[in-house]
Amino acid sequence: MPTHLLTLGKDPAISHKFMAQLEAARPGKYTATLTHSPDEFEEYAKEQKEKIDFVLLGAAQTDDQVANAKTIVASVWGKAKESKDEPGEGLWVLRIPTSLLTKEGKEGGFIKFFLEQVEG
């Protein structure tokens, strides 16, 4: 069964490009629910709680937006985990670093970072 992530990004085109790159790199391994607003993120978090394996926040999310997303995660899953190996209840929240908001990041840097964090 594929790993399912809930994403929060600013630009739908970038989100879709990321998922296309991820599918090309790891066919059938990952699926995602893509959201682009806090309300949409919260709605899908609640509706798909049992289906979501972890959360991915886009690089363009501000610190306040990240904090808000983590509050939503904590309200739905009990805690926003800082690492995939953190024990106990909760759900891991992975943030793509703002340093990858570059042409290089959009052309493969996001994927490299993601795979290192998730699979490495």
Biopython code that builds the backbone (N, CA, C, O; Angstrom):
import numpy as np
from Bio.PDB.StructureBuilder import StructureBuilder

atoms = [
    (1, "MET", "N", (0.848, -1.177, 0.000)),
    (1, "MET", "CA", (0.000, 0.000, 0.000)),
    (1, "MET", "C", (0.897, 1.245, 0.000)),
    (1, "MET", "O", (1.853, 1.315, 0.772)),
    (2, "PRO", "N", (0.602, 2.210, -0.844)),
    (2, "PRO", "CA", (1.447, 3.403, -0.902)),
    (2, "PRO", "C", (1.364, 4.234, 0.381)),
    (2, "PRO", "O", (0.370, 4.194, 1.106)),
    (3, "THR", "N", (2.415, 4.972, 0.633)),
    (3, "THR", "CA", (2.446, 5.935, 1.726)),
    (3, "THR", "C", (1.651, 7.156, 1.277)),
    (3, "THR", "O", (1.874, 7.689, 0.190)),
    (4, "HIS", "N", (0.715, 7.597, 2.130)),
    (4, "HIS", "CA", (-0.133, 8.737, 1.755)),
    (4, "HIS", "C", (0.225, 9.947, 2.606)),
    (4, "HIS", "O", (0.255, 9.873, 3.835)),
    (5, "LEU", "N", (0.497, 11.063, 1.933)),
    (5, "LEU", "CA", (0.824, 12.278, 2.656)),
    (5, "LEU", "C", (-0.218, 13.354, 2.420)),
    (5, "LEU", "O", (-0.865, 13.412, 1.374)),
    (6, "LEU", "N", (-0.356, 14.191, 3.410)),
    (6, "LEU", "CA", (-1.193, 15.379, 3.317)),
    (6, "LEU", "C", (-0.236, 16.544, 3.157)),
    (6, "LEU", "O", (0.640, 16.752, 3.996)),
    (7, "THR", "N", (-0.397, 17.308, 2.083)),
    (7, "THR", "CA", (0.522, 18.413, 1.843)),
    (7, "THR", "C", (-0.187, 19.748, 2.021)),
    (7, "THR", "O", (-1.398, 19.865, 1.834)),
    (8, "LEU", "N", (0.601, 20.746, 2.387)),
    (8, "LEU", "CA", (0.121, 22.124, 2.418)),
    (8, "LEU", "C", (1.144, 22.957, 1.668)),
    (8, "LEU", "O", (2.279, 23.121, 2.114)),
    (9, "GLY", "N", (0.730, 23.477, 0.532)),
    (9, "GLY", "CA", (1.608, 24.301, -0.295)),
    (9, "GLY", "C", (0.912, 25.585, -0.686)),
    (9, "GLY", "O", (-0.283, 25.759, -0.445)),
    (10, "LYS", "N", (1.667, 26.481, -1.291)),
    (10, "LYS", "CA", (1.092, 27.755, -1.732)),
    (10, "LYS", "C", (0.678, 27.721, -3.193)),
    (10, "LYS", "O", (-0.343, 28.299, -3.564)),
    (11, "ASP", "N", (1.462, 27.048, -4.024)),
    (11, "ASP", "CA", (1.271, 27.088, -5.469)),
    (11, "ASP", "C", (0.874, 25.708, -5.993)),
    (11, "ASP", "O", (1.691, 24.787, -5.982)),
    (12, "PRO", "N", (-0.364, 25.554, -6.449)),
    (12, "PRO", "CA", (-0.795, 24.247, -6.952)),
    (12, "PRO", "C", (0.107, 23.692, -8.057)),
    (12, "PRO", "O", (0.329, 22.483, -8.116)),
    (13, "ALA", "N", (0.623, 24.547, -8.924)),
    (13, "ALA", "CA", (1.486, 24.072, -10.009)),
    (13, "ALA", "C", (2.748, 23.420, -9.453)),
    (13, "ALA", "O", (3.186, 22.386, -9.957)),
    (14, "ILE", "N", (3.331, 24.017, -8.424)),
    (14, "ILE", "CA", (4.541, 23.448, -7.813)),
    (14, "ILE", "C", (4.196, 22.144, -7.098)),
    (14, "ILE", "O", (4.954, 21.177, -7.174)),
    (15, "SER", "N", (3.063, 22.110, -6.406)),
    (15, "SER", "CA", (2.645, 20.881, -5.716)),
    (15, "SER", "C", (2.469, 19.732, -6.700)),
    (15, "SER", "O", (2.927, 18.617, -6.450)),
    (16, "HIS", "N", (1.808, 20.004, -7.811)),
    (16, "HIS", "CA", (1.582, 18.960, -8.815)),
    (16, "HIS", "C", (2.894, 18.534, -9.476)),
    (16, "HIS", "O", (3.085, 17.354, -9.770)),
    (17, "LYS", "N", (3.792, 19.483, -9.709)),
    (17, "LYS", "CA", (5.094, 19.145, -10.294)),
    (17, "LYS", "C", (5.886, 18.261, -9.333)),
    (17, "LYS", "O", (6.512, 17.288, -9.755)),
    (18, "PHE", "N", (5.861, 18.597, -8.042)),
    (18, "PHE", "CA", (6.550, 17.783, -7.040)),
    (18, "PHE", "C", (6.020, 16.356, -7.059)),
    (18, "PHE", "O", (6.799, 15.403, -7.071)),
    (19, "MET", "N", (4.707, 16.206, -7.062)),
    (19, "MET", "CA", (4.129, 14.858, -7.052)),
    (19, "MET", "C", (4.449, 14.099, -8.338)),
    (19, "MET", "O", (4.637, 12.883, -8.302)),
    (20, "ALA", "N", (4.515, 14.792, -9.461)),
    (20, "ALA", "CA", (4.898, 14.138, -10.720)),
    (20, "ALA", "C", (6.346, 13.668, -10.648)),
    (20, "ALA", "O", (6.670, 12.572, -11.106)),
    (21, "GLN", "N", (7.221, 14.499, -10.070)),
    (21, "GLN", "CA", (8.627, 14.108, -9.904)),
    (21, "GLN", "C", (8.741, 12.934, -8.943)),
    (21, "GLN", "O", (9.536, 12.020, -9.167)),
    (22, "LEU", "N", (7.959, 12.954, -7.888)),
    (22, "LEU", "CA", (7.988, 11.869, -6.909)),
    (22, "LEU", "C", (7.486, 10.568, -7.537)),
    (22, "LEU", "O", (8.059, 9.504, -7.304)),
    (23, "GLU", "N", (6.440, 10.650, -8.317)),
    (23, "GLU", "CA", (5.913, 9.459, -8.996)),
    (23, "GLU", "C", (6.942, 8.902, -9.980)),
    (23, "GLU", "O", (7.075, 7.686, -10.115)),
    (24, "ALA", "N", (7.663, 9.779, -10.662)),
    (24, "ALA", "CA", (8.695, 9.326, -11.602)),
    (24, "ALA", "C", (9.849, 8.659, -10.856)),
    (24, "ALA", "O", (10.419, 7.677, -11.331)),
    (25, "ALA", "N", (10.188, 9.199, -9.687)),
    (25, "ALA", "CA", (11.311, 8.657, -8.904)),
    (25, "ALA", "C", (10.934, 7.370, -8.176)),
    (25, "ALA", "O", (11.764, 6.472, -8.041)),
    (26, "ARG", "N", (9.710, 7.274, -7.713)),
    (26, "ARG", "CA", (9.246, 6.126, -6.929)),
    (26, "ARG", "C", (7.834, 5.734, -7.370)),
    (26, "ARG", "O", (6.874, 5.977, -6.639)),
    (27, "PRO", "N", (7.698, 5.136, -8.542)),
    (27, "PRO", "CA", (6.366, 4.823, -9.073)),
    (27, "PRO", "C", (5.515, 4.011, -8.093)),
    (27, "PRO", "O", (5.931, 2.960, -7.606)),
    (28, "GLY", "N", (4.322, 4.526, -7.819)),
    (28, "GLY", "CA", (3.361, 3.819, -6.983)),
    (28, "GLY", "C", (3.647, 3.802, -5.496)),
    (28, "GLY", "O", (2.874, 3.227, -4.730)),
    (29, "LYS", "N", (4.744, 4.420, -5.066)),
    (29, "LYS", "CA", (5.123, 4.348, -3.650)),
    (29, "LYS", "C", (4.434, 5.409, -2.784)),
    (29, "LYS", "O", (4.186, 5.179, -1.601)),
    (30, "TYR", "N", (4.129, 6.560, -3.368)),
    (30, "TYR", "CA", (3.551, 7.664, -2.603)),
    (30, "TYR", "C", (2.303, 8.203, -3.291)),
    (30, "TYR", "O", (2.244, 8.302, -4.517)),
    (31, "THR", "N", (1.308, 8.549, -2.477)),
    (31, "THR", "CA", (0.133, 9.278, -2.941)),
    (31, "THR", "C", (-0.036, 10.477, -2.017)),
    (31, "THR", "O", (0.539, 10.522, -0.930)),
    (32, "ALA", "N", (-0.828, 11.443, -2.458)),
    (32, "ALA", "CA", (-0.976, 12.643, -1.633)),
    (32, "ALA", "C", (-2.331, 13.290, -1.825)),
    (32, "ALA", "O", (-2.960, 13.191, -2.878)),
    (33, "THR", "N", (-2.752, 13.953, -0.767)),
    (33, "THR", "CA", (-3.858, 14.888, -0.824)),
    (33, "THR", "C", (-3.208, 16.260, -0.774)),
    (33, "THR", "O", (-2.572, 16.616, 0.218)),
    (34, "LEU", "N", (-3.368, 17.030, -1.843)),
    (34, "LEU", "CA", (-2.725, 18.340, -1.957)),
    (34, "LEU", "C", (-3.688, 19.424, -1.497)),
    (34, "LEU", "O", (-4.807, 19.523, -2.001)),
    (35, "THR", "N", (-3.253, 20.237, -0.539)),
    (35, "THR", "CA", (-4.079, 21.355, -0.078)),
    (35, "THR", "C", (-3.285, 22.643, -0.225)),
    (35, "THR", "O", (-2.054, 22.636, -0.256)),
    (36, "HIS", "N", (-4.022, 23.760, -0.316)),
    (36, "HIS", "CA", (-3.369, 25.048, -0.540)),
    (36, "HIS", "C", (-3.938, 26.165, 0.331)),
    (36, "HIS", "O", (-3.734, 27.345, 0.047)),
    (37, "SER", "N", (-4.650, 25.789, 1.389)),
    (37, "SER", "CA", (-5.126, 26.767, 2.373)),
    (37, "SER", "C", (-5.244, 26.056, 3.718)),
    (37, "SER", "O", (-5.450, 24.844, 3.766)),
    (38, "PRO", "N", (-5.114, 26.806, 4.804)),
    (38, "PRO", "CA", (-5.257, 26.185, 6.129)),
    (38, "PRO", "C", (-6.620, 25.516, 6.330)),
    (38, "PRO", "O", (-6.699, 24.448, 6.938)),
    (39, "ASP", "N", (-7.682, 26.128, 5.829)),
    (39, "ASP", "CA", (-9.017, 25.534, 5.989)),
    (39, "ASP", "C", (-9.120, 24.206, 5.254)),
    (39, "ASP", "O", (-9.648, 23.231, 5.787)),
    (40, "GLU", "N", (-8.615, 24.176, 4.037)),
    (40, "GLU", "CA", (-8.622, 22.945, 3.242)),
    (40, "GLU", "C", (-7.757, 21.874, 3.914)),
    (40, "GLU", "O", (-8.138, 20.704, 3.964)),
    (41, "PHE", "N", (-6.595, 22.281, 4.429)),
    (41, "PHE", "CA", (-5.689, 21.372, 5.133)),
    (41, "PHE", "C", (-6.402, 20.740, 6.329)),
    (41, "PHE", "O", (-6.357, 19.524, 6.514)),
    (42, "GLU", "N", (-7.056, 21.570, 7.135)),
    (42, "GLU", "CA", (-7.755, 21.064, 8.321)),
    (42, "GLU", "C", (-8.909, 20.140, 7.931)),
    (42, "GLU", "O", (-9.118, 19.103, 8.560)),
    (43, "GLU", "N", (-9.647, 20.514, 6.906)),
    (43, "GLU", "CA", (-10.774, 19.695, 6.445)),
    (43, "GLU", "C", (-10.300, 18.295, 6.047)),
    (43, "GLU", "O", (-10.873, 17.295, 6.480)),
    (44, "TYR", "N", (-9.260, 18.227, 5.228)),
    (44, "TYR", "CA", (-8.767, 16.919, 4.784)),
    (44, "TYR", "C", (-8.091, 16.150, 5.911)),
    (44, "TYR", "O", (-8.170, 14.922, 5.950)),
    (45, "ALA", "N", (-7.427, 16.849, 6.828)),
    (45, "ALA", "CA", (-6.814, 16.172, 7.976)),
    (45, "ALA", "C", (-7.884, 15.418, 8.763)),
    (45, "ALA", "O", (-7.689, 14.260, 9.134)),
    (46, "LYS", "N", (-8.988, 16.065, 9.008)),
    (46, "LYS", "CA", (-10.073, 15.436, 9.769)),
    (46, "LYS", "C", (-10.765, 14.333, 8.974)),
    (46, "LYS", "O", (-11.065, 13.268, 9.514)),
    (47, "GLU", "N", (-11.019, 14.589, 7.689)),
    (47, "GLU", "CA", (-11.738, 13.616, 6.857)),
    (47, "GLU", "C", (-10.913, 12.370, 6.559)),
    (47, "GLU", "O", (-11.456, 11.269, 6.466)),
    (48, "GLN", "N", (-9.597, 12.543, 6.409)),
    (48, "GLN", "CA", (-8.742, 11.438, 5.978)),
    (48, "GLN", "C", (-7.757, 11.000, 7.055)),
    (48, "GLN", "O", (-6.711, 10.427, 6.751)),
    (49, "LYS", "N", (-8.087, 11.267, 8.294)),
    (49, "LYS", "CA", (-7.187, 11.000, 9.421)),
    (49, "LYS", "C", (-6.556, 9.612, 9.362)),
    (49, "LYS", "O", (-5.345, 9.485, 9.536)),
    (50, "GLU", "N", (-7.330, 8.599, 9.126)),
    (50, "GLU", "CA", (-6.824, 7.217, 9.148)),
    (50, "GLU", "C", (-5.981, 6.877, 7.924)),
    (50, "GLU", "O", (-5.221, 5.909, 7.947)),
    (51, "LYS", "N", (-6.102, 7.643, 6.883)),
    (51, "LYS", "CA", (-5.428, 7.368, 5.614)),
    (51, "LYS", "C", (-4.045, 8.027, 5.517)),
    (51, "LYS", "O", (-3.204, 7.582, 4.738)),
    (52, "ILE", "N", (-3.810, 9.070, 6.293)),
    (52, "ILE", "CA", (-2.604, 9.898, 6.156)),
    (52, "ILE", "C", (-1.462, 9.332, 6.992)),
    (52, "ILE", "O", (-1.620, 9.061, 8.183)),
    (53, "ASP", "N", (-0.304, 9.159, 6.346)),
    (53, "ASP", "CA", (0.882, 8.627, 7.025)),
    (53, "ASP", "C", (1.772, 9.724, 7.600)),
    (53, "ASP", "O", (2.368, 9.541, 8.660)),
    (54, "PHE", "N", (1.868, 10.852, 6.921)),
    (54, "PHE", "CA", (2.577, 12.011, 7.460)),
    (54, "PHE", "C", (2.211, 13.251, 6.669)),
    (54, "PHE", "O", (1.559, 13.171, 5.629)),
    (55, "VAL", "N", (2.646, 14.418, 7.184)),
    (55, "VAL", "CA", (2.329, 15.715, 6.590)),
    (55, "VAL", "C", (3.591, 16.297, 5.974)),
    (55, "VAL", "O", (4.679, 16.200, 6.542)),
    (56, "LEU", "N", (3.428, 16.905, 4.800)),
    (56, "LEU", "CA", (4.520, 17.600, 4.121)),
    (56, "LEU", "C", (4.116, 19.052, 3.925)),
    (56, "LEU", "O", (3.096, 19.344, 3.301)),
    (57, "LEU", "N", (4.928, 19.963, 4.464)),
    (57, "LEU", "CA", (4.672, 21.393, 4.315)),
    (57, "LEU", "C", (5.632, 21.968, 3.289)),
    (57, "LEU", "O", (6.833, 21.703, 3.332)),
    (58, "GLY", "N", (5.100, 22.751, 2.373)),
    (58, "GLY", "CA", (5.904, 23.346, 1.313)),
    (58, "GLY", "C", (6.882, 24.381, 1.829)),
    (58, "GLY", "O", (6.712, 24.943, 2.911)),
    (59, "ALA", "N", (7.905, 24.619, 1.035)),
    (59, "ALA", "CA", (8.983, 25.536, 1.410)),
    (59, "ALA", "C", (8.511, 26.979, 1.541)),
    (59, "ALA", "O", (9.129, 27.757, 2.267)),
    (60, "ALA", "N", (7.444, 27.353, 0.865)),
    (60, "ALA", "CA", (6.971, 28.738, 0.902)),
    (60, "ALA", "C", (6.098, 29.043, 2.117)),
    (60, "ALA", "O", (5.666, 30.183, 2.289)),
    (61, "GLN", "N", (5.833, 28.058, 2.953)),
    (61, "GLN", "CA", (5.028, 28.288, 4.153)),
    (61, "GLN", "C", (5.824, 29.130, 5.153)),
    (61, "GLN", "O", (6.987, 28.837, 5.433)),
    (62, "THR", "N", (5.197, 30.167, 5.684)),
    (62, "THR", "CA", (5.857, 31.005, 6.685)),
    (62, "THR", "C", (5.904, 30.265, 8.024)),
    (62, "THR", "O", (5.227, 29.254, 8.211)),
    (63, "ASP", "N", (6.704, 30.780, 8.940)),
    (63, "ASP", "CA", (6.775, 30.170, 10.272)),
    (63, "ASP", "C", (5.398, 30.154, 10.943)),
    (63, "ASP", "O", (5.048, 29.180, 11.609)),
    (64, "ASP", "N", (4.622, 31.218, 10.775)),
    (64, "ASP", "CA", (3.273, 31.266, 11.353)),
    (64, "ASP", "C", (2.364, 30.216, 10.719)),
    (64, "ASP", "O", (1.565, 29.587, 11.413)),
    (65, "GLN", "N", (2.480, 30.027, 9.413)),
    (65, "GLN", "CA", (1.668, 29.018, 8.727)),
    (65, "GLN", "C", (2.069, 27.611, 9.158)),
    (65, "GLN", "O", (1.217, 26.736, 9.311)),
    (66, "VAL", "N", (3.364, 27.400, 9.352)),
    (66, "VAL", "CA", (3.847, 26.101, 9.835)),
    (66, "VAL", "C", (3.311, 25.845, 11.240)),
    (66, "VAL", "O", (2.832, 24.751, 11.537)),
    (67, "ALA", "N", (3.392, 26.855, 12.101)),
    (67, "ALA", "CA", (2.877, 26.708, 13.468)),
    (67, "ALA", "C", (1.383, 26.392, 13.450)),
    (67, "ALA", "O", (0.919, 25.552, 14.221)),
    (68, "ASN", "N", (0.634, 27.052, 12.584)),
    (68, "ASN", "CA", (-0.803, 26.788, 12.468)),
    (68, "ASN", "C", (-1.055, 25.357, 11.989)),
    (68, "ASN", "O", (-1.928, 24.671, 12.521)),
    (69, "ALA", "N", (-0.301, 24.908, 10.993)),
    (69, "ALA", "CA", (-0.457, 23.536, 10.491)),
    (69, "ALA", "C", (-0.144, 22.524, 11.588)),
    (69, "ALA", "O", (-0.838, 21.516, 11.721)),
    (70, "LYS", "N", (0.895, 22.788, 12.371)),
    (70, "LYS", "CA", (1.251, 21.875, 13.463)),
    (70, "LYS", "C", (0.169, 21.858, 14.545)),
    (70, "LYS", "O", (-0.076, 20.819, 15.158)),
    (71, "THR", "N", (-0.471, 22.989, 14.779)),
    (71, "THR", "CA", (-1.586, 23.040, 15.728)),
    (71, "THR", "C", (-2.743, 22.178, 15.226)),
    (71, "THR", "O", (-3.379, 21.466, 16.004)),
    (72, "ILE", "N", (-3.008, 22.247, 13.929)),
    (72, "ILE", "CA", (-4.062, 21.410, 13.340)),
    (72, "ILE", "C", (-3.696, 19.941, 13.481)),
    (72, "ILE", "O", (-4.534, 19.127, 13.867)),
    (73, "VAL", "N", (-2.450, 19.598, 13.171)),
    (73, "VAL", "CA", (-1.999, 18.205, 13.300)),
    (73, "VAL", "C", (-2.168, 17.730, 14.738)),
    (73, "VAL", "O", (-2.666, 16.629, 14.974)),
    (74, "ALA", "N", (-1.757, 18.551, 15.695)),
    (74, "ALA", "CA", (-1.883, 18.169, 17.105)),
    (74, "ALA", "C", (-3.349, 17.980, 17.499)),
    (74, "ALA", "O", (-3.670, 17.083, 18.278)),
    (75, "SER", "N", (-4.232, 18.814, 16.968)),
    (75, "SER", "CA", (-5.650, 18.679, 17.325)),
    (75, "SER", "C", (-6.270, 17.419, 16.725)),
    (75, "SER", "O", (-7.207, 16.860, 17.296)),
    (76, "VAL", "N", (-5.759, 16.968, 15.583)),
    (76, "VAL", "CA", (-6.318, 15.786, 14.918)),
    (76, "VAL", "C", (-5.645, 14.499, 15.386)),
    (76, "VAL", "O", (-6.319, 13.500, 15.638)),
    (77, "TRP", "N", (-4.301, 14.519, 15.503)),
    (77, "TRP", "CA", (-3.553, 13.292, 15.816)),
    (77, "TRP", "C", (-2.946, 13.265, 17.225)),
    (77, "TRP", "O", (-2.334, 12.267, 17.607)),
    (78, "GLY", "N", (-3.103, 14.333, 17.993)),
    (78, "GLY", "CA", (-2.591, 14.351, 19.353)),
    (78, "GLY", "C", (-1.266, 15.065, 19.518)),
    (78, "GLY", "O", (-0.985, 15.604, 20.589)),
    (79, "LYS", "N", (-0.442, 15.079, 18.474)),
    (79, "LYS", "CA", (0.866, 15.730, 18.553)),
    (79, "LYS", "C", (1.433, 15.859, 17.149)),
    (79, "LYS", "O", (1.210, 14.998, 16.297)),
    (80, "ALA", "N", (2.174, 16.947, 16.912)),
    (80, "ALA", "CA", (2.933, 17.112, 15.670)),
    (80, "ALA", "C", (4.361, 16.674, 15.961)),
    (80, "ALA", "O", (5.087, 17.347, 16.693)),
    (81, "LYS", "N", (4.755, 15.556, 15.391)),
    (81, "LYS", "CA", (6.099, 15.018, 15.639)),
    (81, "LYS", "C", (7.131, 15.747, 14.788)),
    (81, "LYS", "O", (6.872, 16.100, 13.638)),
    (82, "GLU", "N", (8.301, 15.965, 15.373)),
    (82, "GLU", "CA", (9.387, 16.660, 14.690)),
    (82, "GLU", "C", (10.255, 15.725, 13.856)),
    (82, "GLU", "O", (10.987, 16.184, 12.980)),
    (83, "SER", "N", (10.183, 14.422, 14.117)),
    (83, "SER", "CA", (10.968, 13.458, 13.336)),
    (83, "SER", "C", (10.130, 12.215, 13.080)),
    (83, "SER", "O", (9.192, 11.918, 13.820)),
    (84, "LYS", "N", (10.481, 11.497, 12.026)),
    (84, "LYS", "CA", (9.692, 10.311, 11.671)),
    (84, "LYS", "C", (9.848, 9.201, 12.693)),
    (84, "LYS", "O", (8.980, 8.334, 12.797)),
    (85, "ASP", "N", (10.947, 9.211, 13.455)),
    (85, "ASP", "CA", (11.217, 8.158, 14.428)),
    (85, "ASP", "C", (10.779, 8.506, 15.847)),
    (85, "ASP", "O", (10.987, 7.720, 16.771)),
    (86, "GLU", "N", (10.179, 9.667, 16.023)),
    (86, "GLU", "CA", (9.742, 10.084, 17.357)),
    (86, "GLU", "C", (8.659, 9.127, 17.855)),
    (86, "GLU", "O", (7.657, 8.913, 17.173)),
    (87, "PRO", "N", (8.858, 8.551, 19.043)),
    (87, "PRO", "CA", (7.876, 7.582, 19.551)),
    (87, "PRO", "C", (6.597, 8.256, 20.047)),
    (87, "PRO", "O", (6.532, 9.472, 20.227)),
    (88, "GLY", "N", (5.602, 7.431, 20.255)),
    (88, "GLY", "CA", (4.359, 7.908, 20.840)),
    (88, "GLY", "C", (3.339, 8.342, 19.807)),
    (88, "GLY", "O", (3.536, 8.228, 18.597)),
    (89, "GLU", "N", (2.228, 8.851, 20.349)),
    (89, "GLU", "CA", (1.141, 9.276, 19.475)),
    (89, "GLU", "C", (1.539, 10.515, 18.683)),
    (89, "GLU", "O", (2.494, 11.216, 19.019)),
    (90, "GLY", "N", (0.789, 10.757, 17.641)),
    (90, "GLY", "CA", (1.018, 11.943, 16.837)),
    (90, "GLY", "C", (1.356, 11.596, 15.402)),
    (90, "GLY", "O", (1.389, 10.428, 15.015)),
    (91, "LEU", "N", (1.605, 12.633, 14.626)),
    (91, "LEU", "CA", (1.911, 12.468, 13.209)),
    (91, "LEU", "C", (3.114, 13.331, 12.862)),
    (91, "LEU", "O", (3.223, 14.474, 13.305)),
    (92, "TRP", "N", (4.012, 12.773, 12.065)),
    (92, "TRP", "CA", (5.227, 13.469, 11.649)),
    (92, "TRP", "C", (4.880, 14.584, 10.672)),
    (92, "TRP", "O", (4.096, 14.391, 9.743)),
    (93, "VAL", "N", (5.477, 15.755, 10.897)),
    (93, "VAL", "CA", (5.332, 16.905, 10.014)),
    (93, "VAL", "C", (6.710, 17.221, 9.442)),
    (93, "VAL", "O", (7.626, 17.598, 10.174)),
    (94, "LEU", "N", (6.847, 17.065, 8.139)),
    (94, "LEU", "CA", (8.098, 17.352, 7.436)),
    (94, "LEU", "C", (7.932, 18.656, 6.674)),
    (94, "LEU", "O", (6.988, 18.821, 5.901)),
    (95, "ARG", "N", (8.853, 19.576, 6.898)),
    (95, "ARG", "CA", (8.815, 20.869, 6.204)),
    (95, "ARG", "C", (9.975, 20.934, 5.222)),
    (95, "ARG", "O", (11.128, 20.711, 5.593)),
    (96, "ILE", "N", (9.664, 21.238, 3.971)),
    (96, "ILE", "CA", (10.724, 21.465, 2.993)),
    (96, "ILE", "C", (11.353, 22.810, 3.339)),
    (96, "ILE", "O", (10.641, 23.807, 3.458)),
    (97, "PRO", "N", (12.679, 22.856, 3.503)),
    (97, "PRO", "CA", (13.317, 24.102, 3.935)),
    (97, "PRO", "C", (13.181, 25.229, 2.909)),
    (97, "PRO", "O", (13.172, 24.998, 1.700)),
    (98, "THR", "N", (13.075, 26.449, 3.425)),
    (98, "THR", "CA", (12.954, 27.612, 2.547)),
    (98, "THR", "C", (14.188, 27.788, 1.670)),
    (98, "THR", "O", (14.112, 28.437, 0.626)),
    (99, "SER", "N", (15.312, 27.225, 2.071)),
    (99, "SER", "CA", (16.532, 27.323, 1.260)),
    (99, "SER", "C", (16.367, 26.642, -0.096)),
    (99, "SER", "O", (17.166, 26.871, -1.004)),
    (100, "LEU", "N", (15.340, 25.809, -0.240)),
    (100, "LEU", "CA", (15.093, 25.135, -1.518)),
    (100, "LEU", "C", (14.124, 25.907, -2.413)),
    (100, "LEU", "O", (13.690, 25.391, -3.442)),
    (101, "LEU", "N", (13.785, 27.134, -2.029)),
    (101, "LEU", "CA", (12.938, 27.972, -2.881)),
    (101, "LEU", "C", (13.794, 28.608, -3.977)),
    (101, "LEU", "O", (13.913, 29.830, -4.071)),
    (102, "THR", "N", (14.367, 27.765, -4.778)),
    (102, "THR", "CA", (15.247, 28.179, -5.866)),
    (102, "THR", "C", (14.857, 27.399, -7.111)),
    (102, "THR", "O", (14.063, 26.460, -7.046)),
    (103, "LYS", "N", (15.418, 27.792, -8.232)),
    (103, "LYS", "CA", (15.184, 27.035, -9.465)),
    (103, "LYS", "C", (15.660, 25.597, -9.282)),
    (103, "LYS", "O", (14.987, 24.655, -9.700)),
    (104, "GLU", "N", (16.828, 25.434, -8.653)),
    (104, "GLU", "CA", (17.372, 24.096, -8.410)),
    (104, "GLU", "C", (16.436, 23.276, -7.519)),
    (104, "GLU", "O", (16.227, 22.086, -7.753)),
    (105, "GLY", "N", (15.882, 23.918, -6.506)),
    (105, "GLY", "CA", (14.957, 23.225, -5.611)),
    (105, "GLY", "C", (13.730, 22.728, -6.344)),
    (105, "GLY", "O", (13.283, 21.599, -6.141)),
    (106, "LYS", "N", (13.191, 23.581, -7.199)),
    (106, "LYS", "CA", (11.987, 23.216, -7.943)),
    (106, "LYS", "C", (12.272, 22.187, -9.031)),
    (106, "LYS", "O", (11.355, 21.517, -9.505)),
    (107, "GLU", "N", (13.521, 22.059, -9.425)),
    (107, "GLU", "CA", (13.881, 21.126, -10.500)),
    (107, "GLU", "C", (14.558, 19.868, -9.971)),
    (107, "GLU", "O", (15.340, 19.243, -10.688)),
    (108, "GLY", "N", (14.277, 19.494, -8.747)),
    (108, "GLY", "CA", (14.810, 18.245, -8.219)),
    (108, "GLY", "C", (15.299, 18.314, -6.792)),
    (108, "GLY", "O", (15.410, 17.282, -6.130)),
    (109, "GLY", "N", (15.593, 19.496, -6.303)),
    (109, "GLY", "CA", (16.065, 19.640, -4.928)),
    (109, "GLY", "C", (15.017, 19.247, -3.900)),
    (109, "GLY", "O", (15.345, 18.663, -2.868)),
    (110, "PHE", "N", (13.742, 19.568, -4.180)),
    (110, "PHE", "CA", (12.660, 19.177, -3.276)),
    (110, "PHE", "C", (12.621, 17.661, -3.140)),
    (110, "PHE", "O", (12.521, 17.125, -2.036)),
    (111, "ILE", "N", (12.701, 16.978, -4.278)),
    (111, "ILE", "CA", (12.621, 15.512, -4.286)),
    (111, "ILE", "C", (13.804, 14.906, -3.553)),
    (111, "ILE", "O", (13.639, 13.993, -2.745)),
    (112, "LYS", "N", (14.991, 15.411, -3.833)),
    (112, "LYS", "CA", (16.196, 14.887, -3.169)),
    (112, "LYS", "C", (16.057, 15.017, -1.656)),
    (112, "LYS", "O", (16.290, 14.052, -0.928)),
    (113, "PHE", "N", (15.677, 16.204, -1.177)),
    (113, "PHE", "CA", (15.491, 16.426, 0.255)),
    (113, "PHE", "C", (14.433, 15.470, 0.811)),
    (113, "PHE", "O", (14.653, 14.824, 1.836)),
    (114, "PHE", "N", (13.300, 15.383, 0.140)),
    (114, "PHE", "CA", (12.203, 14.529, 0.584)),
    (114, "PHE", "C", (12.663, 13.084, 0.734)),
    (114, "PHE", "O", (12.439, 12.466, 1.775)),
    (115, "LEU", "N", (13.299, 12.546, -0.292)),
    (115, "LEU", "CA", (13.719, 11.146, -0.257)),
    (115, "LEU", "C", (14.773, 10.897, 0.817)),
    (115, "LEU", "O", (14.760, 9.845, 1.457)),
    (116, "GLU", "N", (15.687, 11.849, 1.025)),
    (116, "GLU", "CA", (16.686, 11.703, 2.095)),
    (116, "GLU", "C", (16.002, 11.643, 3.457)),
    (116, "GLU", "O", (16.374, 10.826, 4.300)),
    (117, "GLN", "N", (15.015, 12.492, 3.677)),
    (117, "GLN", "CA", (14.330, 12.538, 4.970)),
    (117, "GLN", "C", (13.428, 11.326, 5.191)),
    (117, "GLN", "O", (13.388, 10.765, 6.286)),
    (118, "VAL", "N", (12.714, 10.931, 4.159)),
    (118, "VAL", "CA", (11.713, 9.875, 4.299)),
    (118, "VAL", "C", (12.327, 8.484, 4.202)),
    (118, "VAL", "O", (11.959, 7.585, 4.957)),
    (119, "GLU", "N", (13.252, 8.309, 3.282)),
    (119, "GLU", "CA", (13.806, 6.978, 3.035)),
    (119, "GLU", "C", (15.218, 6.797, 3.572)),
    (119, "GLU", "O", (15.684, 5.669, 3.739)),
    (120, "GLY", "N", (15.902, 7.910, 3.844)),
    (120, "GLY", "CA", (17.310, 7.843, 4.230)),
    (120, "GLY", "C", (17.565, 7.616, 5.622)),
    (120, "GLY", "O", (18.723, 7.546, 6.035)),
]
sb = StructureBuilder()
sb.init_structure("model")
sb.init_model(0)
sb.init_chain("A")
sb.init_seg("    ")
for serial, (resi, resn, name, xyz) in enumerate(atoms, 1):
    if name == "N":
        sb.init_residue(resn, " ", resi, " ")
    sb.init_atom(name, np.array(xyz, "f"), 0.0, 1.0, " ", f" {name:<3s}", serial, name[0])
structure = sb.get_structure()
